[in-house]
């Protein structure tokens, strides 16, 4: 699976796989999407970045993904 979901695929995902579930943004149903969420992290609203960063790290652990972004790692500590 690549890191692109069509609207039907995204709609079928449970809230629990989204980095920001209340907004249904940053879906991370697999390792490729965890990497995509890390890559698109900069587009997240500033006030939501700490929560998204923690969600990325949690999902990364589940899929064995190494998060390398120092920005994501810094926000996760906030």
SULDATA-V409956 format. One line per field, one symbol per residue. ss: DSSP state (H for helix, E for strand, C for the rest). psi: psi as a letter, one per 40 degrees, with the letter a starting at -180 (. if undefined). Layout:
ss->???
psi->???
This chain:
ss->CCCCCCHHHHHHCCHHHEEECCCCEEECCCHHHHHHHHHCHHHCCHHHHHHHHHHHHHHHHHHCCCCCCHHHHHHHCC
psi->hafhhidddddeiideeidgddefighgeidddddddddedeeihdeeddddddddddddddefhhhehddddddde.
